[in-house]
Amino acid sequence: MIYLDCNATTPCDQRVIEAMLPFFAEKFGNPSSLHSIGQEAKKALETSRHTIAQCLGAEDQEIIFTSGGTEANNLAIRGSAYALWNKGNHLITSAIEHHAVLNVFKALEKEGFQVTYLPVDENGLVDPQEFKKSITPRTTLVSIMHANNETGVIEPIQEIASLAKEYGLLFHTDAVQTIGKLSFNVKEIPVDLLSASAHKFYGPKGVGFLYVKKGVRLIPQILGGPHERGKRAGTENVPLIVGMAKALEIAQANWEDEYRHVEELRNRLEQGITERIREVTVVGKNAPRLPNTSMILVKYVEGEAMLLNLDFAGICVSSGSACTSGSLEPSHVLLSCGYPHEIAHGSVRFSLGRSNTVEEIQTVLEVFPHIVEKLRNISPFGKEAI
Ligand SMILES: *Cc1c(COP(=O)(O)O)cnc(C)c1O
């Protein structure tokens, strides 16, 4: 199989698995226990916290462990919106956020908050000036993702974070797609809250973290013991946290080499596809983008059909037309970029990773044009394109 769906998830690195193994049965202690077995686990927990904090230029106590990116987003947004409820009820986000952000804001709207969903241009970029104009005296929080998971487009969060600071707003970023792929220093980009997830950078699933800048108040969303400085109750998942720290350490040590590697393959893929197939569009081509992601729109064919045919040929990709969610609605990201429904339906996302090879890309370039040709032949609109 050729796996080109790394924005959905990545395989666990072997070194990560090895780092985790002792913490399941041998060093199984509860980090809250005061005896030596517990303290051994506590030490591993705090060493992991330190490793992660170092990677971000943060302080150890600013890292809160969660069950993944989704929970980190929920805690950041709900936790701070409610902590600032007495200051105001207006919140700002973008129309292209991951559902783990969008659906939190939708729920908050039902609970009495007002939410502005900033539009994006055809490249999927939020305009910082548009953000500035949407600020009201009752605005408390803004949440803009760092890189979009579907298109790979990188939002101007440096500018947005600076504006947020100027206006005294909290700034949260869903950085799940960038942590591990780029370097991120919280001293350079003034974020108050940042979400990350281990399984997007070759760590295990079901674990992530939220960076919470010192002094930022959050209402906990899971209640119980005093774990994680009272911000997230529940016994910490020590093996997965150890794995996440190991995975981030590996990713940070190699991110520049990996960047160049996937970028070269991605460019080869995009060039090959645009040469071999007519009427295709690369989404966000003129915007700053992650080096591994390529969202391609193929006219006259269904994304789902391309995905299934590619899978049959041993190639795993993803499609923006989310039949997965049980609806036939095309991707909200592509619609927000201004693509009409019928174009947005023909989307396929290639997201590359560290173990992909030139040979694999070559195979895709041999297989994919035939799939598109076949599908266009049976499409009622396809004939004109061939
Ligand atoms: C994958 C992803 C999430 C969700 O993270 P989980 O750890 O799978 O819950 C959130 N935001 C973005 C941008 C993602 O790509």
The ligand as an SDF file (V2000), in Angstrom:
LIG
                    3D

 15 15  0  0  0  0  0  0  0  0999 V2000
   -6.7640   15.7820   13.4070 C   0  0  0  0  0  0  0  0  0  0  0  0
   -7.1070   17.1860   13.7370 C   0  0  0  0  0  0  0  0  0  0  0  0
   -7.7940   17.5040   14.9210 C   0  0  0  0  0  0  0  0  0  0  0  0
   -8.2920   16.4390   15.8780 C   0  0  0  0  0  0  0  0  0  0  0  0
   -7.2620   15.8590   16.6180 O   0  0  0  0  0  0  0  0  0  0  0  0
   -7.5540   14.4390   17.3390 P   0  0  0  0  0  0  0  0  0  0  0  0
   -6.3220   14.2030   18.1400 O   0  0  0  0  0  0  0  0  0  0  0  0
   -7.7200   13.4500   16.2400 O   0  0  0  0  0  0  0  0  0  0  0  0
   -8.7460   14.6150   18.1700 O   0  0  0  0  0  0  0  0  0  0  0  0
   -8.0540   18.8240   15.1860 C   0  0  0  0  0  0  0  0  0  0  0  0
   -7.6690   19.7930   14.3480 N   0  0  0  0  0  0  0  0  0  0  0  0
   -7.0040   19.5400   13.2040 C   0  0  0  0  0  0  0  0  0  0  0  0
   -6.5840   20.6610   12.3250 C   0  0  0  0  0  0  0  0  0  0  0  0
   -6.7140   18.2230   12.8570 C   0  0  0  0  0  0  0  0  0  0  0  0
   -6.0750   17.9770   11.7240 O   0  0  0  0  0  0  0  0  0  0  0  0
  1  2  1  0
  2  3  1  0
  2 14  2  0
  3  4  1  0
  3 10  2  0
  4  5  1  0
  5  6  1  0
  6  7  2  0
  6  8  1  0
  6  9  1  0
 10 11  1  0
 11 12  2  0
 12 13  1  0
 12 14  1  0
 14 15  1  0
M  END
$$$$
